Amino acid sequence: DPVASLQIHPNPAGDEIHFRCDARVVDYLLTTVQGTETTTGEVWQEGDRCHCRVSSLKPGAYILSIRTEKGWSSGRFIKE
């Protein structure tokens, strides 16, 4: 099953990232591009719009993977 691509914005990110999601978010995973798992605030969902607070992340490149009722999606973003 191919992983759907998340369109994350703004990119590079400041305090929050936003993305659209056409199914209910069940779980999420935030990792560095090197594969180190990191923790940050929750993913909030309002209809098909989602956002995640990333203000506590160190500057660098990250991958956000979300699991919905339809499967996994992921996207890359830069934290300034």
PyMOL Python script that loads the backbone (N, CA, C, O; Angstrom):
from pymol import cmd

cmd.read_pdbstr("""\
ATOM      1  N   ASP A   1       0.840  -1.183   0.000  1.00  0.00           N
ATOM      2  CA  ASP A   1       0.000   0.000   0.000  1.00  0.00           C
ATOM      3  C   ASP A   1       0.882   1.243   0.000  1.00  0.00           C
ATOM      4  O   ASP A   1       1.611   1.457   0.968  1.00  0.00           O
ATOM      5  N   PRO A   2       0.849   2.063  -1.032  1.00  0.00           N
ATOM      6  CA  PRO A   2       1.666   3.274  -1.023  1.00  0.00           C
ATOM      7  C   PRO A   2       1.149   4.269   0.017  1.00  0.00           C
ATOM      8  O   PRO A   2      -0.052   4.373   0.266  1.00  0.00           O
ATOM      9  N   VAL A   3       2.076   4.982   0.600  1.00  0.00           N
ATOM     10  CA  VAL A   3       1.725   5.988   1.602  1.00  0.00           C
ATOM     11  C   VAL A   3       1.330   7.263   0.877  1.00  0.00           C
ATOM     12  O   VAL A   3       2.062   7.748   0.014  1.00  0.00           O
ATOM     13  N   ALA A   4       0.183   7.797   1.224  1.00  0.00           N
ATOM     14  CA  ALA A   4      -0.262   9.057   0.628  1.00  0.00           C
ATOM     15  C   ALA A   4       0.630  10.187   1.125  1.00  0.00           C
ATOM     16  O   ALA A   4       1.189  10.114   2.220  1.00  0.00           O
ATOM     17  N   SER A   5       0.757  11.227   0.314  1.00  0.00           N
ATOM     18  CA  SER A   5       1.630  12.344   0.648  1.00  0.00           C
ATOM     19  C   SER A   5       0.837  13.468   1.303  1.00  0.00           C
ATOM     20  O   SER A   5      -0.208  13.878   0.797  1.00  0.00           O
ATOM     21  N   LEU A   6       1.342  13.966   2.436  1.00  0.00           N
ATOM     22  CA  LEU A   6       0.743  15.118   3.103  1.00  0.00           C
ATOM     23  C   LEU A   6       1.347  16.387   2.516  1.00  0.00           C
ATOM     24  O   LEU A   6       2.557  16.470   2.303  1.00  0.00           O
ATOM     25  N   GLN A   7       0.508  17.358   2.261  1.00  0.00           N
ATOM     26  CA  GLN A   7       0.979  18.681   1.841  1.00  0.00           C
ATOM     27  C   GLN A   7       1.032  19.562   3.094  1.00  0.00           C
ATOM     28  O   GLN A   7       0.024  20.130   3.515  1.00  0.00           O
ATOM     29  N   ILE A   8       2.216  19.660   3.671  1.00  0.00           N
ATOM     30  CA  ILE A   8       2.403  20.384   4.928  1.00  0.00           C
ATOM     31  C   ILE A   8       2.805  21.823   4.629  1.00  0.00           C
ATOM     32  O   ILE A   8       3.682  22.076   3.803  1.00  0.00           O
ATOM     33  N   HIS A   9       2.157  22.754   5.306  1.00  0.00           N
ATOM     34  CA  HIS A   9       2.525  24.166   5.175  1.00  0.00           C
ATOM     35  C   HIS A   9       2.349  24.856   6.522  1.00  0.00           C
ATOM     36  O   HIS A   9       1.586  24.332   7.334  1.00  0.00           O
ATOM     37  N   PRO A  10       2.978  25.968   6.829  1.00  0.00           N
ATOM     38  CA  PRO A  10       4.057  26.536   6.017  1.00  0.00           C
ATOM     39  C   PRO A  10       5.298  25.648   6.082  1.00  0.00           C
ATOM     40  O   PRO A  10       5.486  24.885   7.029  1.00  0.00           O
ATOM     41  N   ASN A  11       6.112  25.760   5.085  1.00  0.00           N
ATOM     42  CA  ASN A  11       7.332  24.975   5.029  1.00  0.00           C
ATOM     43  C   ASN A  11       8.419  25.845   4.416  1.00  0.00           C
ATOM     44  O   ASN A  11       8.391  26.075   3.207  1.00  0.00           O
ATOM     45  N   PRO A  12       9.373  26.338   5.195  1.00  0.00           N
ATOM     46  CA  PRO A  12       9.696  25.967   6.569  1.00  0.00           C
ATOM     47  C   PRO A  12       8.661  26.462   7.587  1.00  0.00           C
ATOM     48  O   PRO A  12       7.958  27.446   7.360  1.00  0.00           O
ATOM     49  N   ALA A  13       8.593  25.749   8.710  1.00  0.00           N
ATOM     50  CA  ALA A  13       7.588  25.995   9.740  1.00  0.00           C
ATOM     51  C   ALA A  13       8.153  26.797  10.897  1.00  0.00           C
ATOM     52  O   ALA A  13       9.350  26.764  11.185  1.00  0.00           O
ATOM     53  N   GLY A  14       7.258  27.514  11.545  1.00  0.00           N
ATOM     54  CA  GLY A  14       7.612  28.232  12.766  1.00  0.00           C
ATOM     55  C   GLY A  14       7.044  27.496  13.967  1.00  0.00           C
ATOM     56  O   GLY A  14       7.642  26.531  14.444  1.00  0.00           O
ATOM     57  N   ASP A  15       5.884  27.948  14.466  1.00  0.00           N
ATOM     58  CA  ASP A  15       5.271  27.348  15.654  1.00  0.00           C
ATOM     59  C   ASP A  15       4.294  26.216  15.342  1.00  0.00           C
ATOM     60  O   ASP A  15       4.106  25.321  16.166  1.00  0.00           O
ATOM     61  N   GLU A  16       3.669  26.244  14.158  1.00  0.00           N
ATOM     62  CA  GLU A  16       2.647  25.253  13.818  1.00  0.00           C
ATOM     63  C   GLU A  16       2.773  24.828  12.370  1.00  0.00           C
ATOM     64  O   GLU A  16       3.244  25.585  11.520  1.00  0.00           O
ATOM     65  N   ILE A  17       2.342  23.595  12.100  1.00  0.00           N
ATOM     66  CA  ILE A  17       2.205  23.137  10.721  1.00  0.00           C
ATOM     67  C   ILE A  17       0.736  22.809  10.479  1.00  0.00           C
ATOM     68  O   ILE A  17      -0.003  22.473  11.405  1.00  0.00           O
ATOM     69  N   HIS A  18       0.335  22.911   9.235  1.00  0.00           N
ATOM     70  CA  HIS A  18      -1.051  22.655   8.839  1.00  0.00           C
ATOM     71  C   HIS A  18      -1.060  21.695   7.661  1.00  0.00           C
ATOM     72  O   HIS A  18      -0.146  21.698   6.837  1.00  0.00           O
ATOM     73  N   PHE A  19      -2.104  20.873   7.590  1.00  0.00           N
ATOM     74  CA  PHE A  19      -2.275  19.968   6.455  1.00  0.00           C
ATOM     75  C   PHE A  19      -3.735  19.559   6.371  1.00  0.00           C
ATOM     76  O   PHE A  19      -4.480  19.672   7.344  1.00  0.00           O
ATOM     77  N   ARG A  20      -4.136  19.085   5.201  1.00  0.00           N
ATOM     78  CA  ARG A  20      -5.502  18.604   5.001  1.00  0.00           C
ATOM     79  C   ARG A  20      -5.536  17.097   5.170  1.00  0.00           C
ATOM     80  O   ARG A  20      -4.581  16.397   4.832  1.00  0.00           O
ATOM     81  N   CYS A  21      -6.646  16.608   5.696  1.00  0.00           N
ATOM     82  CA  CYS A  21      -6.793  15.185   5.934  1.00  0.00           C
ATOM     83  C   CYS A  21      -8.247  14.813   5.686  1.00  0.00           C
ATOM     84  O   CYS A  21      -9.151  15.387   6.292  1.00  0.00           O
ATOM     85  N   ASP A  22      -8.476  13.845   4.788  1.00  0.00           N
ATOM     86  CA  ASP A  22      -9.859  13.510   4.416  1.00  0.00           C
ATOM     87  C   ASP A  22     -10.454  12.377   5.244  1.00  0.00           C
ATOM     88  O   ASP A  22     -11.524  11.866   4.911  1.00  0.00           O
ATOM     89  N   ALA A  23      -9.774  11.977   6.318  1.00  0.00           N
ATOM     90  CA  ALA A  23     -10.300  10.947   7.216  1.00  0.00           C
ATOM     91  C   ALA A  23      -9.885  11.308   8.640  1.00  0.00           C
ATOM     92  O   ALA A  23      -9.021  12.161   8.843  1.00  0.00           O
ATOM     93  N   ARG A  24     -10.497  10.661   9.614  1.00  0.00           N
ATOM     94  CA  ARG A  24     -10.211  10.962  11.016  1.00  0.00           C
ATOM     95  C   ARG A  24      -8.808  10.496  11.382  1.00  0.00           C
ATOM     96  O   ARG A  24      -8.432   9.357  11.105  1.00  0.00           O
ATOM     97  N   VAL A  25      -8.030  11.390  12.011  1.00  0.00           N
ATOM     98  CA  VAL A  25      -6.674  11.061  12.452  1.00  0.00           C
ATOM     99  C   VAL A  25      -6.773  10.177  13.699  1.00  0.00           C
ATOM    100  O   VAL A  25      -7.407  10.545  14.688  1.00  0.00           O
ATOM    101  N   VAL A  26      -6.132   9.005  13.631  1.00  0.00           N
ATOM    102  CA  VAL A  26      -6.151   8.044  14.731  1.00  0.00           C
ATOM    103  C   VAL A  26      -4.868   8.135  15.554  1.00  0.00           C
ATOM    104  O   VAL A  26      -4.902   8.022  16.779  1.00  0.00           O
ATOM    105  N   ASP A  27      -3.742   8.339  14.879  1.00  0.00           N
ATOM    106  CA  ASP A  27      -2.448   8.361  15.547  1.00  0.00           C
ATOM    107  C   ASP A  27      -1.476   9.151  14.680  1.00  0.00           C
ATOM    108  O   ASP A  27      -1.746   9.409  13.507  1.00  0.00           O
ATOM    109  N   TYR A  28      -0.348   9.532  15.263  1.00  0.00           N
ATOM    110  CA  TYR A  28       0.671  10.215  14.467  1.00  0.00           C
ATOM    111  C   TYR A  28       2.047   9.926  15.035  1.00  0.00           C
ATOM    112  O   TYR A  28       2.188   9.534  16.194  1.00  0.00           O
ATOM    113  N   LEU A  29       3.058  10.123  14.203  1.00  0.00           N
ATOM    114  CA  LEU A  29       4.441   9.899  14.578  1.00  0.00           C
ATOM    115  C   LEU A  29       5.259  11.022  13.956  1.00  0.00           C
ATOM    116  O   LEU A  29       5.115  11.326  12.772  1.00  0.00           O
ATOM    117  N   LEU A  30       6.112  11.630  14.759  1.00  0.00           N
ATOM    118  CA  LEU A  30       6.971  12.709  14.280  1.00  0.00           C
ATOM    119  C   LEU A  30       8.414  12.262  14.477  1.00  0.00           C
ATOM    120  O   LEU A  30       8.831  11.960  15.595  1.00  0.00           O
ATOM    121  N   THR A  31       9.175  12.221  13.382  1.00  0.00           N
ATOM    122  CA  THR A  31      10.566  11.777  13.450  1.00  0.00           C
ATOM    123  C   THR A  31      11.465  12.781  12.734  1.00  0.00           C
ATOM    124  O   THR A  31      11.014  13.556  11.890  1.00  0.00           O
ATOM    125  N   THR A  32      12.745  12.748  13.091  1.00  0.00           N
ATOM    126  CA  THR A  32      13.729  13.487  12.309  1.00  0.00           C
ATOM    127  C   THR A  32      13.941  12.711  11.020  1.00  0.00           C
ATOM    128  O   THR A  32      13.549  11.547  10.934  1.00  0.00           O
ATOM    129  N   VAL A  33      14.553  13.330  10.013  1.00  0.00           N
ATOM    130  CA  VAL A  33      14.811  12.615   8.768  1.00  0.00           C
ATOM    131  C   VAL A  33      15.819  11.487   8.987  1.00  0.00           C
ATOM    132  O   VAL A  33      15.915  10.582   8.158  1.00  0.00           O
ATOM    133  N   GLN A  34      16.570  11.525  10.087  1.00  0.00           N
ATOM    134  CA  GLN A  34      17.492  10.431  10.411  1.00  0.00           C
ATOM    135  C   GLN A  34      16.762   9.251  11.053  1.00  0.00           C
ATOM    136  O   GLN A  34      17.350   8.185  11.236  1.00  0.00           O
ATOM    137  N   GLY A  35      15.475   9.438  11.400  1.00  0.00           N
ATOM    138  CA  GLY A  35      14.690   8.345  11.956  1.00  0.00           C
ATOM    139  C   GLY A  35      14.510   8.375  13.456  1.00  0.00           C
ATOM    140  O   GLY A  35      13.907   7.463  14.023  1.00  0.00           O
ATOM    141  N   THR A  36      15.026   9.415  14.119  1.00  0.00           N
ATOM    142  CA  THR A  36      14.863   9.522  15.560  1.00  0.00           C
ATOM    143  C   THR A  36      13.455  10.014  15.879  1.00  0.00           C
ATOM    144  O   THR A  36      13.024  11.052  15.378  1.00  0.00           O
ATOM    145  N   GLU A  37      12.743   9.263  16.714  1.00  0.00           N
ATOM    146  CA  GLU A  37      11.385   9.662  17.078  1.00  0.00           C
ATOM    147  C   GLU A  37      11.459  10.835  18.052  1.00  0.00           C
ATOM    148  O   GLU A  37      12.316  10.873  18.934  1.00  0.00           O
ATOM    149  N   THR A  38      10.557  11.778  17.878  1.00  0.00           N
ATOM    150  CA  THR A  38      10.512  12.940  18.752  1.00  0.00           C
ATOM    151  C   THR A  38       9.070  13.133  19.210  1.00  0.00           C
ATOM    152  O   THR A  38       8.147  12.598  18.595  1.00  0.00           O
ATOM    153  N   THR A  39       8.876  13.874  20.255  1.00  0.00           N
ATOM    154  CA  THR A  39       7.523  14.124  20.730  1.00  0.00           C
ATOM    155  C   THR A  39       7.246  15.612  20.670  1.00  0.00           C
ATOM    156  O   THR A  39       8.124  16.442  20.906  1.00  0.00           O
ATOM    157  N   THR A  40       6.036  15.921  20.356  1.00  0.00           N
ATOM    158  CA  THR A  40       5.599  17.312  20.318  1.00  0.00           C
ATOM    159  C   THR A  40       4.119  17.322  20.652  1.00  0.00           C
ATOM    160  O   THR A  40       3.564  16.298  21.049  1.00  0.00           O
ATOM    161  N   GLY A  41       3.476  18.470  20.496  1.00  0.00           N
ATOM    162  CA  GLY A  41       2.071  18.605  20.828  1.00  0.00           C
ATOM    163  C   GLY A  41       1.187  17.701  19.990  1.00  0.00           C
ATOM    164  O   GLY A  41       1.650  17.032  19.067  1.00  0.00           O
ATOM    165  N   GLU A  42      -0.071  17.693  20.324  1.00  0.00           N
ATOM    166  CA  GLU A  42      -1.048  16.854  19.644  1.00  0.00           C
ATOM    167  C   GLU A  42      -1.355  17.366  18.239  1.00  0.00           C
ATOM    168  O   GLU A  42      -1.060  18.511  17.896  1.00  0.00           O
ATOM    169  N   VAL A  43      -1.952  16.494  17.442  1.00  0.00           N
ATOM    170  CA  VAL A  43      -2.521  16.886  16.155  1.00  0.00           C
ATOM    171  C   VAL A  43      -3.987  17.200  16.414  1.00  0.00           C
ATOM    172  O   VAL A  43      -4.721  16.370  16.951  1.00  0.00           O
ATOM    173  N   TRP A  44      -4.410  18.401  16.030  1.00  0.00           N
ATOM    174  CA  TRP A  44      -5.805  18.796  16.166  1.00  0.00           C
ATOM    175  C   TRP A  44      -6.470  18.732  14.808  1.00  0.00           C
ATOM    176  O   TRP A  44      -5.870  19.093  13.795  1.00  0.00           O
ATOM    177  N   GLN A  45      -7.705  18.275  14.787  1.00  0.00           N
ATOM    178  CA  GLN A  45      -8.426  18.141  13.530  1.00  0.00           C
ATOM    179  C   GLN A  45      -9.764  18.861  13.626  1.00  0.00           C
ATOM    180  O   GLN A  45     -10.517  18.692  14.585  1.00  0.00           O
ATOM    181  N   GLU A  46     -10.040  19.671  12.603  1.00  0.00           N
ATOM    182  CA  GLU A  46     -11.330  20.362  12.468  1.00  0.00           C
ATOM    183  C   GLU A  46     -11.804  20.109  11.052  1.00  0.00           C
ATOM    184  O   GLU A  46     -11.357  20.776  10.119  1.00  0.00           O
ATOM    185  N   GLY A  47     -12.708  19.151  10.880  1.00  0.00           N
ATOM    186  CA  GLY A  47     -13.135  18.774   9.538  1.00  0.00           C
ATOM    187  C   GLY A  47     -11.981  18.151   8.784  1.00  0.00           C
ATOM    188  O   GLY A  47     -11.375  17.189   9.257  1.00  0.00           O
ATOM    189  N   ASP A  48     -11.664  18.695   7.596  1.00  0.00           N
ATOM    190  CA  ASP A  48     -10.545  18.147   6.817  1.00  0.00           C
ATOM    191  C   ASP A  48      -9.257  18.934   7.032  1.00  0.00           C
ATOM    192  O   ASP A  48      -8.267  18.696   6.340  1.00  0.00           O
ATOM    193  N   ARG A  49      -9.254  19.862   7.977  1.00  0.00           N
ATOM    194  CA  ARG A  49      -8.060  20.657   8.267  1.00  0.00           C
ATOM    195  C   ARG A  49      -7.450  20.200   9.582  1.00  0.00           C
ATOM    196  O   ARG A  49      -8.147  20.027  10.582  1.00  0.00           O
ATOM    197  N   CYS A  50      -6.127  20.007   9.561  1.00  0.00           N
ATOM    198  CA  CYS A  50      -5.409  19.567  10.759  1.00  0.00           C
ATOM    199  C   CYS A  50      -4.250  20.509  11.022  1.00  0.00           C
ATOM    200  O   CYS A  50      -3.727  21.144  10.106  1.00  0.00           O
ATOM    201  N   HIS A  51      -3.855  20.594  12.289  1.00  0.00           N
ATOM    202  CA  HIS A  51      -2.659  21.351  12.617  1.00  0.00           C
ATOM    203  C   HIS A  51      -1.949  20.708  13.787  1.00  0.00           C
ATOM    204  O   HIS A  51      -2.557  20.011  14.599  1.00  0.00           O
ATOM    205  N   CYS A  52      -0.658  20.953  13.860  1.00  0.00           N
ATOM    206  CA  CYS A  52       0.204  20.356  14.875  1.00  0.00           C
ATOM    207  C   CYS A  52       1.181  21.423  15.361  1.00  0.00           C
ATOM    208  O   CYS A  52       1.826  22.096  14.557  1.00  0.00           O
ATOM    209  N   ARG A  53       1.283  21.573  16.667  1.00  0.00           N
ATOM    210  CA  ARG A  53       2.203  22.549  17.242  1.00  0.00           C
ATOM    211  C   ARG A  53       3.619  21.980  17.215  1.00  0.00           C
ATOM    212  O   ARG A  53       3.848  20.877  17.710  1.00  0.00           O
ATOM    213  N   VAL A  54       4.569  22.717  16.645  1.00  0.00           N
ATOM    214  CA  VAL A  54       5.950  22.249  16.528  1.00  0.00           C
ATOM    215  C   VAL A  54       6.946  23.243  17.124  1.00  0.00           C
ATOM    216  O   VAL A  54       8.141  23.176  16.836  1.00  0.00           O
ATOM    217  N   SER A  55       6.458  24.160  17.948  1.00  0.00           N
ATOM    218  CA  SER A  55       7.333  25.216  18.484  1.00  0.00           C
ATOM    219  C   SER A  55       8.445  24.654  19.357  1.00  0.00           C
ATOM    220  O   SER A  55       9.488  25.295  19.495  1.00  0.00           O
ATOM    221  N   SER A  56       8.258  23.476  19.951  1.00  0.00           N
ATOM    222  CA  SER A  56       9.284  22.921  20.842  1.00  0.00           C
ATOM    223  C   SER A  56      10.363  22.146  20.089  1.00  0.00           C
ATOM    224  O   SER A  56      11.344  21.720  20.699  1.00  0.00           O
ATOM    225  N   LEU A  57      10.208  21.955  18.789  1.00  0.00           N
ATOM    226  CA  LEU A  57      11.204  21.206  18.019  1.00  0.00           C
ATOM    227  C   LEU A  57      12.453  22.043  17.771  1.00  0.00           C
ATOM    228  O   LEU A  57      12.377  23.261  17.608  1.00  0.00           O
ATOM    229  N   LYS A  58      13.602  21.376  17.745  1.00  0.00           N
ATOM    230  CA  LYS A  58      14.837  22.040  17.358  1.00  0.00           C
ATOM    231  C   LYS A  58      14.809  22.270  15.845  1.00  0.00           C
ATOM    232  O   LYS A  58      14.152  21.517  15.126  1.00  0.00           O
ATOM    233  N   PRO A  59      15.508  23.294  15.349  1.00  0.00           N
ATOM    234  CA  PRO A  59      15.561  23.504  13.897  1.00  0.00           C
ATOM    235  C   PRO A  59      16.110  22.266  13.181  1.00  0.00           C
ATOM    236  O   PRO A  59      17.036  21.615  13.664  1.00  0.00           O
ATOM    237  N   GLY A  60      15.524  21.957  12.029  1.00  0.00           N
ATOM    238  CA  GLY A  60      15.980  20.807  11.253  1.00  0.00           C
ATOM    239  C   GLY A  60      14.869  20.260  10.381  1.00  0.00           C
ATOM    240  O   GLY A  60      13.805  20.866  10.253  1.00  0.00           O
ATOM    241  N   ALA A  61      15.128  19.103   9.781  1.00  0.00           N
ATOM    242  CA  ALA A  61      14.183  18.461   8.872  1.00  0.00           C
ATOM    243  C   ALA A  61      13.456  17.334   9.600  1.00  0.00           C
ATOM    244  O   ALA A  61      14.068  16.562  10.339  1.00  0.00           O
ATOM    245  N   TYR A  62      12.153  17.248   9.385  1.00  0.00           N
ATOM    246  CA  TYR A  62      11.307  16.273  10.077  1.00  0.00           C
ATOM    247  C   TYR A  62      10.346  15.597   9.106  1.00  0.00           C
ATOM    248  O   TYR A  62      10.073  16.099   8.016  1.00  0.00           O
ATOM    249  N   ILE A  63       9.845  14.449   9.534  1.00  0.00           N
ATOM    250  CA  ILE A  63       8.804  13.740   8.799  1.00  0.00           C
ATOM    251  C   ILE A  63       7.627  13.546   9.748  1.00  0.00           C
ATOM    252  O   ILE A  63       7.780  12.988  10.834  1.00  0.00           O
ATOM    253  N   LEU A  64       6.456  14.010   9.331  1.00  0.00           N
ATOM    254  CA  LEU A  64       5.224  13.779  10.077  1.00  0.00           C
ATOM    255  C   LEU A  64       4.473  12.657   9.382  1.00  0.00           C
ATOM    256  O   LEU A  64       4.160  12.755   8.195  1.00  0.00           O
ATOM    257  N   SER A  65       4.186  11.595  10.117  1.00  0.00           N
ATOM    258  CA  SER A  65       3.385  10.487   9.601  1.00  0.00           C
ATOM    259  C   SER A  65       2.100  10.434  10.410  1.00  0.00           C
ATOM    260  O   SER A  65       2.138  10.410  11.640  1.00  0.00           O
ATOM    261  N   ILE A  66       0.974  10.416   9.731  1.00  0.00           N
ATOM    262  CA  ILE A  66      -0.299  10.316  10.428  1.00  0.00           C
ATOM    263  C   ILE A  66      -1.017   9.052   9.985  1.00  0.00           C
ATOM    264  O   ILE A  66      -0.923   8.631   8.832  1.00  0.00           O
ATOM    265  N   ARG A  67      -1.738   8.456  10.928  1.00  0.00           N
ATOM    266  CA  ARG A  67      -2.546   7.282  10.610  1.00  0.00           C
ATOM    267  C   ARG A  67      -4.011   7.680  10.717  1.00  0.00           C
ATOM    268  O   ARG A  67      -4.456   8.206  11.737  1.00  0.00           O
ATOM    269  N   THR A  68      -4.739   7.422   9.659  1.00  0.00           N
ATOM    270  CA  THR A  68      -6.172   7.678   9.650  1.00  0.00           C
ATOM    271  C   THR A  68      -6.900   6.355   9.498  1.00  0.00           C
ATOM    272  O   THR A  68      -6.285   5.292   9.420  1.00  0.00           O
ATOM    273  N   GLU A  69      -8.212   6.440   9.458  1.00  0.00           N
ATOM    274  CA  GLU A  69      -9.020   5.245   9.237  1.00  0.00           C
ATOM    275  C   GLU A  69      -8.721   4.630   7.872  1.00  0.00           C
ATOM    276  O   GLU A  69      -9.039   3.464   7.637  1.00  0.00           O
ATOM    277  N   LYS A  70      -8.110   5.408   6.965  1.00  0.00           N
ATOM    278  CA  LYS A  70      -7.810   4.929   5.611  1.00  0.00           C
ATOM    279  C   LYS A  70      -6.373   4.457   5.449  1.00  0.00           C
ATOM    280  O   LYS A  70      -6.026   3.926   4.394  1.00  0.00           O
ATOM    281  N   GLY A  71      -5.524   4.633   6.462  1.00  0.00           N
ATOM    282  CA  GLY A  71      -4.123   4.223   6.362  1.00  0.00           C
ATOM    283  C   GLY A  71      -3.172   5.354   6.735  1.00  0.00           C
ATOM    284  O   GLY A  71      -3.577   6.369   7.302  1.00  0.00           O
ATOM    285  N   TRP A  72      -1.893   5.155   6.403  1.00  0.00           N
ATOM    286  CA  TRP A  72      -0.844   6.108   6.763  1.00  0.00           C
ATOM    287  C   TRP A  72      -0.600   7.129   5.658  1.00  0.00           C
ATOM    288  O   TRP A  72      -0.710   6.813   4.474  1.00  0.00           O
ATOM    289  N   SER A  73      -0.269   8.357   6.056  1.00  0.00           N
ATOM    290  CA  SER A  73       0.191   9.414   5.153  1.00  0.00           C
ATOM    291  C   SER A  73       1.381  10.075   5.816  1.00  0.00           C
ATOM    292  O   SER A  73       1.475  10.111   7.043  1.00  0.00           O
ATOM    293  N   SER A  74       2.297  10.602   5.002  1.00  0.00           N
ATOM    294  CA  SER A  74       3.431  11.286   5.607  1.00  0.00           C
ATOM    295  C   SER A  74       3.884  12.448   4.737  1.00  0.00           C
ATOM    296  O   SER A  74       3.613  12.496   3.537  1.00  0.00           O
ATOM    297  N   GLY A  75       4.574  13.373   5.369  1.00  0.00           N
ATOM    298  CA  GLY A  75       5.121  14.527   4.670  1.00  0.00           C
ATOM    299  C   GLY A  75       6.334  15.059   5.394  1.00  0.00           C
ATOM    300  O   GLY A  75       6.477  14.906   6.607  1.00  0.00           O
ATOM    301  N   ARG A  76       7.205  15.684   4.629  1.00  0.00           N
ATOM    302  CA  ARG A  76       8.431  16.266   5.195  1.00  0.00           C
ATOM    303  C   ARG A  76       8.246  17.765   5.380  1.00  0.00           C
ATOM    304  O   ARG A  76       7.527  18.418   4.623  1.00  0.00           O
ATOM    305  N   PHE A  77       8.908  18.295   6.399  1.00  0.00           N
ATOM    306  CA  PHE A  77       8.918  19.748   6.577  1.00  0.00           C
ATOM    307  C   PHE A  77      10.197  20.151   7.294  1.00  0.00           C
ATOM    308  O   PHE A  77      10.857  19.334   7.936  1.00  0.00           O
ATOM    309  N   ILE A  78      10.529  21.429   7.168  1.00  0.00           N
ATOM    310  CA  ILE A  78      11.695  22.016   7.832  1.00  0.00           C
ATOM    311  C   ILE A  78      11.188  22.882   8.978  1.00  0.00           C
ATOM    312  O   ILE A  78      10.270  23.683   8.801  1.00  0.00           O
ATOM    313  N   LYS A  79      11.794  22.716  10.162  1.00  0.00           N
ATOM    314  CA  LYS A  79      11.503  23.586  11.296  1.00  0.00           C
ATOM    315  C   LYS A  79      12.597  24.630  11.350  1.00  0.00           C
ATOM    316  O   LYS A  79      13.780  24.300  11.426  1.00  0.00           O
ATOM    317  N   GLU A  80      12.194  25.903  11.310  1.00  0.00           N
ATOM    318  CA  GLU A  80      13.173  26.997  11.359  1.00  0.00           C
ATOM    319  C   GLU A  80      13.711  27.189  12.768  1.00  0.00           C
ATOM    320  O   GLU A  80      14.545  28.065  12.996  1.00  0.00           O
TER     321      GLU A  80
END
""", "prot")
cmd.dss("prot")
cmd.show_as("cartoon", "prot")
cmd.util.cbc("prot")
cmd.orient("prot")
